[in-house]
Amino acid sequence: MIRELNIALVGCGNWGKNIARNLHQMGYLACIYDSKSNLSEELSYDYMLPTFELDKIFENQNINAIVIASPAITHKDLAIEALKNDKDVFIEKPFCLSLPDAQKLSELATNKNRVLMVGHLLNYHNAFIEMKELIKNGKIGVTQNIRANRQALGSIRCKESVIYDLSAHDISMILSITEELPIEVNVHSIHHHNNIGPDAVSVKLSFSKGVTAIINSDWMCPYKEHKFSVIGTKGSLIFDDTKTWSEKLLYNPSFVTSKNEIEFLPIEKIKIQENEPLKSELKEFIDCVLSRKRPLTDDKEAVKVQTVMDMIDKKILENRVDL
């Protein structure tokens, strides 16, 4: 058991600052590093923390764990160095940028007996947690279809595609519900900018038990939509993260009858307790480091999500070759 936990944060951009705030509030933030020294120096000053060079963080035996929130292209190498130096590791999504890299990290974490967790944030959102519980308890009957729309006019990244930036969230949630990998993937993609992959994708996943899922991810969309819906034989659950907490999770009991007619029933608001998913996620990491148990979104879950993203990438490549 670890008696004292000191966590280093590597990467303190827009999202890294939120991580720093939470770790500092919980009393576990030991130091901050960013390749842009002015960012780490300013944040270190705000939290009255010492500054270290990156190699000194890896070598420091008083630092037990590292949170990696740097650009995705750096995740693999930073995680390998941290694991080799016997640190537990939390990696912001995307876990890394290829399936072989993901498998390599998972294998190394197993060999080193280290906690390795990925930041699939929405698994820690109370609306999604409640959604899964309602599905498990039969609220919507048998699950038939999942629909995930995550689109906005956002940052277009040159070294990672919209799949790794946006779709990763929805793939993680879909796999959490289906509890299996898809047996078939179909993809339509849009390529307009000078980046490594598509700017928008529409993905259909088919599963062995008959469930289908549709993912629409787009960082060129002129309006914002973060909606995740699960349709069953007894109605639907809709998680809309753009809404206020009182409307984030809805139950629509309307359903299609055996005669292909729609039975319309009034929509219900599902009461959920507010939470900051990032804080809940980091608490999970801290608890797992201290107790040595596996996180909900551990390296095995990360590899499954990476497997689906790899399937999508390959299908896009096939489609473009066929043009």
C-alpha positions as CSV (number, residue, x, y, z in Angstrom):
1,M,0.0,0.0,0.0
2,I,1.2,3.5,-0.8
3,R,1.1,5.7,2.2
4,E,1.9,9.0,0.5
5,L,0.8,9.8,-3.1
6,N,2.5,12.4,-5.2
7,I,1.3,12.9,-8.7
8,A,3.1,14.8,-11.5
9,L,1.2,16.4,-14.3
10,V,2.8,16.4,-17.8
11,G,1.0,18.8,-20.1
12,C,-1.0,21.9,-18.8
13,G,-2.8,23.2,-21.8
14,N,-6.6,24.0,-21.6
15,W,-7.6,20.6,-20.3
16,G,-4.4,20.1,-18.3
17,K,-5.3,23.2,-16.3
18,N,-8.5,21.5,-15.2
19,I,-6.6,18.4,-14.2
20,A,-4.2,20.5,-12.2
21,R,-7.0,22.3,-10.4
22,N,-8.6,19.0,-9.4
23,L,-5.4,17.3,-8.3
24,H,-4.4,20.4,-6.3
25,Q,-7.8,20.5,-4.6
26,M,-7.4,16.9,-3.6
27,G,-3.9,17.4,-2.3
28,Y,-2.0,15.1,-4.6
29,L,-0.4,17.5,-7.2
30,A,3.4,17.4,-6.7
31,C,4.6,19.2,-9.8
32,I,3.7,20.3,-13.3
33,Y,5.7,20.1,-16.5
34,D,4.9,21.4,-20.0
35,S,7.2,21.7,-23.0
36,K,6.1,25.4,-23.1
37,S,7.9,26.4,-19.9
38,N,5.9,29.6,-19.5
39,L,2.7,27.5,-19.0
40,S,4.2,25.2,-16.3
41,E,6.0,28.1,-14.6
42,E,2.8,30.2,-14.3
43,L,0.7,27.3,-13.0
44,S,3.4,26.1,-10.7
45,Y,3.6,29.6,-9.3
46,D,-0.2,29.7,-8.8
47,Y,-0.2,26.4,-6.8
48,M,3.2,27.1,-5.1
49,L,4.8,24.0,-6.6
50,P,8.4,23.3,-7.5
51,T,9.4,23.0,-11.2
52,F,11.3,20.0,-12.6
53,E,12.7,19.0,-15.9
54,L,10.9,16.1,-17.5
55,D,13.7,13.6,-16.9
56,K,13.9,14.5,-13.2
57,I,10.2,13.8,-12.9
58,F,10.7,10.3,-14.2
59,E,13.7,9.7,-12.0
60,N,12.2,11.2,-8.8
61,Q,11.3,8.3,-6.5
62,N,9.0,10.5,-4.4
63,I,6.7,10.8,-7.4
64,N,4.4,7.7,-7.5
65,A,2.2,8.5,-10.5
66,I,2.1,10.6,-13.6
67,V,-0.9,12.1,-15.4
68,I,-0.2,12.7,-19.1
69,A,-2.2,15.5,-20.7
70,S,0.2,16.4,-23.5
71,P,-0.5,16.2,-27.3
72,A,-1.6,12.7,-28.3
73,I,1.5,12.1,-30.4
74,T,3.6,12.2,-27.3
75,H,1.5,9.8,-25.2
76,K,3.2,6.6,-26.1
77,D,6.8,7.7,-25.4
78,L,5.9,9.5,-22.2
79,A,3.9,6.5,-20.9
80,I,6.7,4.1,-21.7
81,E,9.3,6.2,-19.8
82,A,6.9,6.6,-16.8
83,L,6.1,2.8,-16.7
84,K,9.8,1.9,-17.0
85,N,10.5,4.1,-14.0
86,D,7.8,2.3,-12.0
87,K,5.2,5.1,-12.1
88,D,1.4,4.5,-12.3
89,V,0.1,6.3,-15.3
90,F,-3.1,8.1,-16.3
91,I,-3.3,9.1,-20.0
92,E,-5.8,11.6,-21.3
93,K,-7.7,10.3,-24.4
94,P,-6.7,9.3,-27.0
95,F,-4.7,6.6,-25.3
96,C,-2.3,6.6,-28.2
97,L,-2.4,6.8,-32.0
98,S,-2.1,3.2,-33.1
99,L,-3.3,-0.2,-32.0
100,P,0.3,-1.7,-31.7
101,D,1.3,1.2,-29.5
102,A,-1.7,0.6,-27.3
103,Q,-1.0,-3.1,-27.0
104,K,2.7,-2.3,-26.2
105,L,1.7,0.0,-23.3
106,S,-0.8,-2.5,-21.9
107,E,1.8,-5.3,-22.0
108,L,4.4,-3.1,-20.3
109,A,2.0,-2.0,-17.6
110,T,1.2,-5.7,-16.9
111,N,4.9,-6.6,-16.8
112,K,5.7,-3.8,-14.4
113,N,2.5,-4.3,-12.3
114,R,1.5,-0.7,-12.8
115,V,-1.9,1.0,-12.9
116,L,-2.5,2.3,-16.4
117,M,-5.7,4.2,-17.0
118,V,-7.1,6.2,-19.9
119,G,-9.3,9.3,-19.6
120,H,-12.5,8.1,-21.2
121,L,-14.2,10.9,-19.3
122,L,-17.9,10.2,-19.9
123,N,-17.8,6.8,-18.2
124,Y,-17.6,8.9,-15.0
125,H,-20.5,11.2,-15.8
126,N,-23.4,10.6,-13.5
127,A,-25.9,10.8,-16.4
128,F,-24.1,8.0,-18.2
129,I,-23.7,6.0,-15.0
130,E,-27.5,6.3,-14.4
131,M,-28.2,5.5,-18.0
132,K,-26.3,2.2,-17.8
133,E,-28.0,1.3,-14.5
134,L,-31.5,1.9,-16.1
135,I,-30.5,-0.2,-19.1
136,K,-29.3,-3.0,-16.8
137,N,-32.6,-2.9,-14.9
138,G,-34.7,-3.2,-18.1
139,K,-36.0,0.3,-18.3
140,I,-35.9,0.3,-22.1
141,G,-36.3,-3.4,-22.6
142,V,-33.9,-5.1,-25.0
143,T,-31.3,-2.7,-26.5
144,Q,-31.5,-2.4,-30.2
145,N,-29.6,0.6,-31.4
146,I,-27.2,3.2,-30.0
147,R,-26.8,6.7,-31.6
148,A,-23.9,9.0,-30.7
149,N,-23.6,12.5,-32.1
150,R,-20.6,14.5,-31.1
151,Q,-20.1,17.5,-33.3
152,A,-19.2,21.2,-33.1
153,L,-17.0,23.9,-34.8
154,G,-13.9,23.0,-32.9
155,S,-10.1,22.7,-33.0
156,I,-8.9,20.8,-36.1
157,R,-5.8,18.8,-35.1
158,C,-3.1,18.1,-37.7
159,K,-1.7,14.9,-36.1
160,E,-4.9,13.1,-35.0
161,S,-8.2,12.7,-36.8
162,V,-11.7,13.4,-35.5
163,I,-11.9,9.7,-34.7
164,Y,-9.3,10.0,-32.0
165,D,-10.4,13.4,-30.8
166,L,-14.2,12.9,-30.6
167,S,-15.2,9.4,-31.5
168,A,-13.1,7.8,-28.8
169,H,-15.6,9.0,-26.1
170,D,-18.6,7.4,-27.8
171,I,-16.8,4.2,-28.7
172,S,-15.9,3.8,-25.1
173,M,-19.5,4.3,-24.0
174,I,-20.8,2.0,-26.7
175,L,-18.5,-0.8,-25.7
176,S,-19.4,-0.3,-22.0
177,I,-23.0,-1.0,-22.9
178,T,-22.6,-3.8,-25.5
179,E,-19.7,-5.5,-23.6
180,E,-18.3,-6.8,-26.8
181,L,-16.3,-5.7,-29.8
182,P,-18.2,-5.1,-33.1
183,I,-18.2,-7.8,-35.8
184,E,-18.6,-5.4,-38.6
185,V,-17.7,-1.7,-39.3
186,N,-19.0,0.6,-42.1
187,V,-17.7,4.1,-42.5
188,H,-18.3,7.3,-44.5
189,S,-15.7,10.0,-44.0
190,I,-15.1,13.6,-45.1
191,H,-11.6,15.0,-45.7
192,H,-11.3,18.7,-46.2
193,H,-8.2,19.9,-44.2
194,N,-4.5,19.1,-44.0
195,N,-4.6,16.6,-41.2
196,I,-3.8,13.0,-40.8
197,G,-7.3,11.7,-41.1
198,P,-10.9,12.6,-41.6
199,D,-12.6,15.8,-40.4
200,A,-16.0,14.1,-40.1
201,V,-17.1,10.5,-39.9
202,S,-20.3,8.5,-39.9
203,V,-19.7,5.0,-38.5
204,K,-22.0,2.1,-38.2
205,L,-21.0,-0.7,-35.8
206,S,-22.7,-4.1,-35.8
207,F,-22.5,-6.5,-32.9
208,S,-23.1,-10.3,-32.7
209,K,-26.1,-10.0,-30.4
210,G,-28.0,-7.8,-33.0
211,V,-27.3,-4.4,-31.5
212,T,-26.2,-1.7,-34.0
213,A,-24.6,1.7,-33.2
214,I,-24.2,4.8,-35.3
215,I,-21.5,7.4,-34.5
216,N,-21.4,10.8,-36.1
217,S,-18.3,12.8,-35.2
218,D,-17.6,16.2,-36.8
219,W,-15.3,19.1,-35.9
220,M,-16.5,21.3,-38.8
221,C,-20.2,21.4,-37.7
222,P,-21.6,24.9,-37.3
223,Y,-23.6,23.9,-34.3
224,K,-22.8,22.0,-31.1
225,E,-24.3,18.6,-30.4
226,H,-23.2,16.1,-27.7
227,K,-26.0,13.6,-27.6
228,F,-25.9,9.9,-26.8
229,S,-29.1,7.8,-27.1
230,V,-29.9,4.2,-26.5
231,I,-33.1,2.8,-28.1
232,G,-34.7,-0.4,-26.9
233,T,-38.0,-2.3,-27.3
234,K,-39.6,-0.4,-24.4
235,G,-38.4,3.1,-25.2
236,S,-35.2,5.2,-25.3
237,L,-32.8,7.0,-23.0
238,I,-31.2,10.2,-24.2
239,F,-28.1,11.7,-22.6
240,D,-27.6,15.3,-23.9
241,D,-24.5,16.9,-22.2
242,T,-25.4,20.3,-23.6
243,K,-28.5,20.6,-21.5
244,T,-28.8,21.7,-17.8
245,W,-28.6,18.9,-15.2
246,S,-32.3,18.6,-14.9
247,E,-32.6,17.7,-18.6
248,K,-29.3,15.9,-19.2
249,L,-31.0,12.5,-19.1
250,L,-34.4,11.8,-20.5
251,Y,-36.6,8.7,-20.8
252,N,-38.8,8.5,-23.9
253,P,-41.2,5.5,-23.4
254,S,-42.6,5.8,-26.9
255,F,-41.9,2.6,-28.9
256,V,-42.6,0.9,-32.2
257,T,-45.2,-1.8,-31.9
258,S,-45.2,-5.2,-33.6
259,K,-47.4,-3.7,-36.3
260,N,-44.8,-1.0,-37.0
261,E,-47.0,1.6,-35.4
262,I,-45.6,4.1,-32.9
263,E,-47.0,4.2,-29.4
264,F,-46.5,7.8,-28.2
265,L,-46.0,8.3,-24.5
266,P,-44.9,11.4,-22.5
267,I,-41.1,12.0,-22.0
268,E,-39.8,11.8,-18.5
269,K,-36.9,13.6,-16.9
270,I,-34.5,11.4,-15.0
271,K,-33.2,13.0,-11.8
272,I,-29.5,12.7,-11.4
273,Q,-27.0,14.1,-8.9
274,E,-24.6,16.7,-10.4
275,N,-20.9,15.8,-10.5
276,E,-17.8,17.0,-12.2
277,P,-16.8,13.9,-14.3
278,L,-13.1,14.9,-14.3
279,K,-13.0,15.0,-10.5
280,S,-14.7,11.6,-10.4
281,E,-12.3,10.2,-13.0
282,L,-9.2,11.4,-11.1
283,K,-10.6,10.1,-7.8
284,E,-10.9,6.7,-9.5
285,F,-7.2,6.8,-10.6
286,I,-6.1,7.9,-7.1
287,D,-8.2,5.1,-5.5
288,C,-6.7,2.5,-7.8
289,V,-3.2,3.7,-7.2
290,L,-3.7,3.4,-3.5
291,S,-5.6,0.2,-3.5
292,R,-3.9,-1.5,-6.5
293,K,-7.2,-2.4,-8.1
294,R,-8.0,-2.0,-11.8
295,P,-9.7,1.2,-13.0
296,L,-13.0,1.2,-14.8
297,T,-11.2,2.6,-17.9
298,D,-8.0,0.6,-17.6
299,D,-5.5,-0.3,-20.2
300,K,-7.5,-3.3,-21.3
301,E,-10.5,-1.1,-22.0
302,A,-8.2,1.4,-23.8
303,V,-7.0,-1.4,-26.1
304,K,-10.6,-2.4,-26.9
305,V,-11.4,1.2,-27.9
306,Q,-8.2,1.4,-29.9
307,T,-9.1,-1.8,-31.6
308,V,-12.4,-0.2,-32.9
309,M,-10.6,3.0,-34.0
310,D,-8.1,0.8,-35.8
311,M,-11.0,-1.0,-37.6
312,I,-12.5,2.4,-38.6
313,D,-9.1,3.6,-39.9
314,K,-8.7,0.5,-42.0
315,K,-12.2,0.8,-43.4
316,I,-11.5,4.4,-44.4
317,L,-8.3,3.4,-46.1
318,E,-10.1,0.7,-48.0
319,N,-12.8,3.1,-49.1
320,R,-10.3,5.7,-50.3
321,V,-8.3,3.1,-52.2
322,D,-11.5,2.1,-54.0
323,L,-12.2,5.6,-55.2
